[in-house]
Structure formats: C-alpha cells, structure tokens
C-alpha cells in the first residue's frame, strides 16, 4: 500500500474513480461512503490520511512551513479522492435523486448486491475467527440493525447540539454501514440543516462544519488506533455494521412515516421491509441488478489485488 508517495498517473486516475464511487454512495441516503471505501480497498489508507491532519500539521501550516506540511500530510491521496467525491456529488445527485424517487427498488437492489459482496471480501481480511471475533461481528450487526430501525426524535436547535450533530454525523460517514444523513434524521436535524443550506444560514452551517471537523479528527485517530491494535476484531465489527445495514438497504419496503424535504420531495422516515408477493418484471430486474452489484465488487476486488 502506498502512503503519501508518488503514484503513476493511472493510479491517480483510479483513485479519483474510487472517490467518485464514494461520492455516489454518499448521495444515496442510507448508504455510507465508508462502505464504498471498504469495497475499493482504501479504507485503512483513508483513515491514515485523515489522521495526518493533526496538531503537528497545524503547527507546520501556521509557521508557514509549506514544504514540511506537504511532506507530512497525505494530500496526494486525499486530493484526487476528494475531487472524485465532489465530481460524483455534483454530477450524480440529480440522477440518483430521480432514481430514488422513481425506481427505488432497482437502485437499492444494486447497493444490496454491492454490500453483500463487500461483506464476503472484507471478512477475508480477518486472519483468524475466534469467539471474540464473532462477538465483535455480532455486536456491529445488532447495533446497526437496531439503530437503523429507530424513529427520529425531537431535539433542541441550540448551538451545542448542532455542533454535536455535525461531529456524530461525520463519524457515521467514515464508518461503513450507515450514512451521516441518516444519523442527522435520527437526531432530528436533517430538515433543519437542509433548510439552513437553502436559506444560506452561514452561522448554523459553520457550527455544523466545525463539529464535523472536530469529530472527524478525533474519531479517525481512535479508529486508526483500533485498527492497528485490534485489527481482526475491528474488521469483524465493521463487517457486522455492513451486514446490519442491509435492513436499511433492503429494496422492498412500505413507508409508514415521511417528511417533506427540499423541493417538496417526500423523504421516508419509518419503513417496514417486505417481501414481494408476486414474481414481476421489477422483481426480476431487482435480482439482476443485485447480481450485477455483486459482480462489480468481485471485479473491483481483483483490480485492487493486482
């Protein structure tokens, strides 16, 4: 694995493509960019790259030691990755929003195949499955399964809670299995922050962004330390998160409660998973797209190994 080293132009292009896939996942509510990072084989490098922006890097930049800052931080990794994420967000947001509104079963089926295959691929990175390793997987699975089934509650609009919401949501974006936008829904701040974006409420956005920066800096260091010290347990736990997230990604649902988002769009809040009662063309298409998503991950895994 290359860390903050020079890559070939083709490797940087591939890294941008991986960022594009992460951005596409982040656009879909309920799917985490962290899951895609795991699928693409860059998860641990991503955590290390985020950790490189610490107090030492801050001191370097404040003392105008630009060369030292560039050598210390993993900007060569994050720059093309971030470009790919932004490219996906701005180019695919309308397309994916339309698909989620008009063809939700098909888009969720594709992501279901992606996550199922990634569970198989990621679980192979556990060197030995001991009883504690299985307990770690079970803890991640049960925890995320219960979390995605929670209904959103009423929460305060005070500045400290907005800061906390940003910190918690960004941690969810790094973890595979759950999206930051869904965490904001659970914390009752999704619509509030969405309205702040539309109203250009810079104070609210600054507080949320500050919380996100602090949360990402602190959580990435903790996660990196855990992956170094307890690699198998953490990989098993993260695998459990992805398995538990299938409750959210299951394509066939009935909506029990929803809210009105930007542009009058209905955003589901409480849904029940159901099984299709008839063998229709949509069910066949969903099955095919799920298999396609599974195969895509197998191909990406082989590319990453090469």
N, C-alpha and C positions, 0 to 999 in steps of 0.2 A: 504494500500500500504506500502510495506517495503522499507525504505530508509536507505541504508548503514548498514543494520542489517544483522544478520546471517540468511541464508536461509537453507532449507534442501537440501541434495544432489540432490533430484529430482527437486527442484525448480531451482537450478543452471543449471541442465541439460536442463530444459525447457527454461531458459534464453539464454543458448547457442544456442538452436534451433531457438529462436526468432532472435538472431543475425545472424544466418545462413540465415533466410528468408530476413533480411535486406540486407545482402551482396549479395544475389541472385538478389534482386531488383536493387541494385547499379550497378551490372554488365550490366544490360539492359539499354541502353541509352534512356532517356525519362521517366524512372520510378525512383522515389525517395525512398531512404531508409527511409526517414521521413514518407512516406505514409505507409510503412510496419510497422514502429514503432507505428503509429496510429492504424493500424489494430490489432496489437498484444497487444494493451492496455498498452504500456510502454512509450508513447511519453512524458508525463509530467515528469515522473521519469528520462527519458533520459536527458531532459533539465536541471533538477535539478542536476543530476550527473555531467554534463559538467560544470555547474556553480560552482561546489565545487572546481574546479581547478582555484583559483583566486590568488590575491596578498598575502592573508594570507597563502595559501598552499605553495606559492613560498617561503615566508619567513621561513616557517617551514622546508622545504627541504634544503634551503640554510644554515640554522642554525643547520643542522644535527639532527633535532628532528623528527626522522623517525616514532616513535610511534604516536606522535601528528599528523603528516601528514597522516598516515594511518587511524587514527580515524576521522579526519576532512573530508577527501575526500571520494567519493563514489566509490572507486576502486573495492569493492566487486561486484558491479553491472556492472561496465564497463569492467572488466577483462573477464568474461565469454561471455559477449555480443560482445566484440571486437574479442575474439577468434572465435566465431561463424561467424562473418562477414568475417574475414580473411580466415577461412576454406571454406566459400562459394566462395569467390573471386578466390582462387587458385584451387578449385575443380570443379567449375561450369563454369568458364569463357569460356573454350573451347566448352563445351556443349551448353551453351546459345548462344555463337557466331555462332556456326553451325546452331542452330535452327533459329536465326535471319536472317542468310544468306539463309537458305533453306526452312524454314517453318515459315516465319514471321507472316502470318495470324493467325496461331494456337497459337503462343506464345503471340501475342498481345491480342488475344481473351481471353486468360486465365487471363491476367493482367486487361483487361477491366472488367471482372466479379469480380475480387478482389476489384477494386476501386469502382465499383457501390455498392457492398455490404458494403464496408467500409464507404461510404457516408451515407448510412442508419444507420449504427451502431454509427458513430461518431455524427451525428445530434441528436441522442437521448440524448447526454450529455448536450445539451442546455436546461436549465431549463424552460425558457420562450421565445417564439418567438415574440419579439416586433418589431415595424417598423425599429428601428435602427439595430436590429439583422439581419433582412432580407437585409438591406442595406449593412451590413458587408459581408454577403454571396455573394451578387451581386457584390460587389467590388472585392472580391477574384476571383470570376468566370470570370468576364470581364477582369480583369488584366492579369490573367494567360492565358486566351484564346487568347488575343492579343499578349502576349509575345511569346507563342509557335509558332505563325504564322509569327514572324519576320524572315527576312533573315539575315544571318551573314554579318558583315561589315568589312572593312579593319581597323586595329588598330595598334598602334605602338608596337615595340618589346622592348621598354625601360623597365628598371628595375621597375620603379614605377608602370607601367601598369601591369607588371607580378605580382607584389605584390597585386595590386587591384584585378586582375583576381582570384588569389587564395582566397582572402577574400570573394569575392562575390560568387564564386562557392561553397565554403564550406557552406555558408548560405543557398544556394539552396538545398544542400544535407540534411540539417536539416529540411527544410520546406517540407511538403507533397505536391505532385502535380507536381514537376519539379526536374530534376536531375542536379547535378553540371556539368556533362559532357556536357549537352545541353547548359548550360549557357556559358561554355567555347567556344562552337561552335558559339553562338551568338556574343561573344566578340572577335571572330576571333583568338582564342588562342588554340583551341583544337589540331589542327595538329602540331602547334609549340611546345606545351608541350609534345605531343606524340613523336615527333622527339627528344626532349631533353631526354626523358626516354630511347629511343633506342640508342642515342649517348652517354649516361651516362654523360650528361652535368649537373654536380652537382651544379654549381652556379645557373643556371636557376631553377633547382628543389628546391634548398634551398630557393630561393626568393619566389617561389610559395607556398612552405610549410610554410614559415614564415607568409605570408599573410593569409593562411588558419588558422593558429593557432590564429592570432590576430582577424580575422573575427569571428571564432567560439567562442572565449572567450567573445567578445563584444556582438555578436548577441544573444548568448544563455542567457546572463543576461537580455537583453532587452526583449526577447521572454518570459522568465520566469516571468519577472515583469508584462508584459501584460496579461499573462495567470492568474496571481494571482489577478490583479486589475480588469481586464475586461474579465473574463472567458468566458461568453456566447458570447460576440462579437468576441473574438479571435477564439473560436471553430467554430463559424459560418463562419468567414473569411477563416479558414483553410479548412473547408468543401467546401467552394466555390473554393478554389485552386484545390482540388481534382476533383470537377465537371468540372472545366475549362480544367484540364489536359486531359480529355477524348478526346479532339481534337487531342492530340499527340498520345494517346493510341489506337484510332480507328484502327481496324486491316486492313481494305480495303483501300489501298492507290495507287496513281500513283506518281512516282518520277519525278520531273521536273528538279532538280539540285542535284548534288552529288560531293563528293571529294574522292580522293584515300587515304586511311588510311594505317596503318601498314600492311605489307604483301601483298599490292596490293588490299586490300578489299575496295569496294565502300561503302562510308558512305553517306546516304541520307541527304541532307540539306533542300531542299524545296520539300514538298509533298502536294498533294491535297487528301482530304478524298473523297472516292467514295462509292457508294452502289453496291453490287454485282448484276449483270444483270441476272444471272441465278442461279437456285437452284441446286448447285452442291454438290458433296460429301465434298468438302473443306468447303463450307458454313455450312453444317450440322455439321461437326467436329468442326468448329469455335463456333457454337452455343452451342454445348455440352461442350466444354472447358470453355466457358464463364459462363455457368451454374455451372460447377464444381468449378470455381474460386469463384463464389458467395456463394456456399455451404461451401467451405473451410473457408471463413471468418465467416460464421454463427457458424461453429463448434469452431473456434478459439475464437470467442467472448464468447461462452458459457463456454469454458475452462477458459478464463480469469475471468469471473464472479464467477466461482466455486473456 
